[in-house]
Amino acid sequence: MELPVNVFKRAIAQGRQQVGLWCSLPGGYVAEALAGAGFDWLLFDTEHSPGDPLTVLAQLQAAAAYPVSAVVRPACNDAVLIKRFLDIGAQTLLIPYIQNQAEAAAAVAAMQYPPDGIRGVSGVTRATRFGRVADYGRRAAEELCLLVQVETREALDNLEAIALTPGIDGVFIGPADLAASLGHMGEPGHETVRMAVEDAIRRLVGLGKPAGILTPDKDFARRCMELGATFTAVGVDAALLVRSAEALGRDFKPV
């Protein structure tokens, strides 16, 4: 059995725009409904959602039947969490709150088997197709994709060192936490925050490193794409559900 190809990894490496949707609602049913919605990638979140490896497993299984790439965000830069998500078949991980080159290197090590890293070895996992992928241990890194999230002033100061850490495939700018770090809590659309995001994208493009962003602001999303962002999330499932429900409710309330 062949090692699954990571379409997302190849696309961002080639500079092809990948439009994504953030998924914070755990479970396979919603994931399957969204997998056919036409996005290039879905982000299955466990940092700011109740999700965990078991709920992500269901999401990965649901999405597998559709032409969409799955990205998983662990709750933190933890080698055990990273190992568990890799073992259930996640091929692309987005690691939050990376502040410096040492933390980026730790994430890389957690993604790789010895002697290059510290990932624990198990031969009968979903990632290996239960032992059916020939030479998985030696070839896994070919199809694994590591994205790291920079979301503070300190991280931006260390952006080049983080981005150029060997094994980092892309850098995601986290606007919500960045806004808080820059003194504009709850204002990811503040001009100072926008300027910092745009500058980070330019710097990453200059390094030849894929850049990503999440923003529900369509105009700003397009602006980031114009600047060179190659993996752009344009909405959050929970927000789409709640805001649409509210709008529908308002339409039928008595004046």
N, C-alpha and C positions, 0 to 999 in steps of 0.2 A: 504494500500500500504506500502511495506517495505522500510525502510531506506537503500539507496544504500550502498553496502559494499565498503570500501576504500582498494582496492587490493594493491595499492602502499604502504600505511601505514603498512599493515601487512607484506609485502615483506621486507621492510628495517628493520623492527623490528626483523624479523627472520634472517637477515643477507644475504638475497638472492639478488644477484646483479641485479640492474635495470639500463639498458642502455637507455639513453635518447637523445632527439634532442631539441635544442633551437629553438623556433619559434618567430621570430621578425617581420615577415610579417603579418599584421593584416587581419582579415576576415576569413570566414568559408571555402572558396573554397580551399585555400592552406592547411588549417588545415585538411580538409577531405582527400586531396591527400596524405598528410604525415601520417595521422592516420593509414593507411594500409601498411605503409612501413616496419613494423616489429619491431619498437622500443617499449620498455616497458612503456615509458612515454614521453610526450611532454610538454615542458615548454612554456607557453604562456606569453610573456613578455610585460609589459607596462612601465617598467622603461626606457629602451633605445630603445623604438619603439613608433610609434604613436598610439599604442593600448590603449583602454579604456574599461570600463565595457560593452559598447554596442558591440564592436568588439570581446571582449572575450566571450560574450554570444554566438555569432555565432560560435566561435571556439569550445566552450564546446558542443554546439548542434551537430556540425559536427563530433566531435570525439566520441560522445556518442555511435555511432553505431559500433564502432570498439573496439577490445580488447587491448586498450591502456589507460593508466592513464593520466589524465590532471593535471598539476601543473601550478598555476598562480603566476606571480610575480607582485605585486602592485608597483607603482612608488616609494613609500616610506612607512615607518612604521607609517601609519595613520589609526586611528580607523574607520573613515568614509569610506575610500577606502576598508579596510578589510571587513567591514560590507556589502558593496555593492557587492563585489566579492563572499562572502559567500551566500548572498541572491540569486544570480543568479545561484547557484549550484556548485561553486568551493568547493572541499573538501580538497585540499592540496594547501597551500600557501607558497611561498618562500619570506620572508621579507628581503629586502636589507639593507645593511649598519647598522648592529647592532654592537654597540661599547662596550656595557657593560651589566651587569646583569639587571640594571633598564630598559634599552631599550628592552631587551628580555622579561622582565616581562610585559611591556606595550603591547607588541605584543600578549602575552598569554591572557591578559585581554581582548583585542579586539576580540579574537577568541571565547570567552566564554560568555554565558548568565549570568545575575545576578542570584544568589549572588556571583558567582565565578568570573565574569568579567563584561564587560560594553557593550557587543554586544546588539544592539537594537533589539526588538522583533517585528516580523511581521509574521502573520500566513498564508498569501496567497502569497507565493513566489515560484520560481522555485525550490529552495532548499527543500521546504516542499512538492514538487509535487502539488503545489497550494492547500495546506491544506489537502492533502490525506495521508501523512505519519503520522501514529498514534504516538502521543507523541513526535513529532520532537524536541520540545524545551528541553525536559528532556534527549533525547538520542543523539542529534546532535554531541556532543563532542566525542562520541564513534568512529565516522568515520571521524572526522576532523584531519588533519595532519598539524602541524606547523614546517616549516623549516626556519632557520634563516641564514643569510649570513654574514660571517665575512670576511672583505676585507681590513683591515688596520693593522698597527703595534699595535695600541692600542687594537684592537679587539683580536689579537692573544695573547696579554698580559693578556687579560681577558677571554681567551677561556674556561677554566674550569668553571668559574662562569656562563658564558653564557650557555654553554652546559648543565649544571646541573640545570638550572632554571626549576622548575616543569612546565610541559606543552610543553616543547620543544621536538619535535620528531626527529630532525636531524639538523646537521650543515653543511652548504655549504661553501666551501672556494672559494672566488672570486679572481681568479688570476690576472685579468687585473688591478683592483683597488689596489690589494695588491702590484703588481709590482710598481705602481706609489708611493704608500705609503713608499715602501722600497727604493725609489730613482732610480728605473729602469723603468721609463715611457715607455710604448710601448714594453717592453721586458718581457712578462710573462714567456718566456722560459729561462730567465737568471738563472744561477746556484743558486744565492742567493734566488730567488723567488721559484724555484723548491724545494730547501732544506726547505724553510719555509712551503710550502704546504705539503711536505712529513712529516715534524715534526708535523704539525697540525693533519694530518690524524692519525699518530701514537698515539698522545695524545687522540684523540677522541675514537679510538679503545680501548685504555686503560681504558677509562671511560665507555665503553659499549654503546657509543652513535653513531648512524649512521652518516657517513661522506659522503659528496658529492663534486663534482668538475665538471667544464666545461673545456675541452681542446680539440682542434682539432688535437693535436699531438697524433697520435695513440699509439706510444711507451710510451709516458708519461701517457696516459689514462690507458694502461695496467699495468704500474708501480703502479699507484694509486690504481687500483683494487687489485693488489698483496698485497699492504700495508693494504688493508681493506676497501677502499671506497666502499660504497654499492649503491649509486645512482650517476652514472657517465654519464654526457652529453658529447657527442663526436663530435658535430658539430652544426653549426648555419645555419638555412635555407637560409638566405640572402647570406651568404658566399658561400654556396654550389651552389646556382644559379649563382652568379656573377662570381665566379672562373671557373665554368664549361662553362659558356657562353664565357668568355675570351679565354679559351683553345680552344674551338671550332672555334672561330673567327680567332685565330692564325693559326689554321690548314689550313684555306682556304685563308689566305692572300698571295699575291704574294711574292716570296722570293726577 
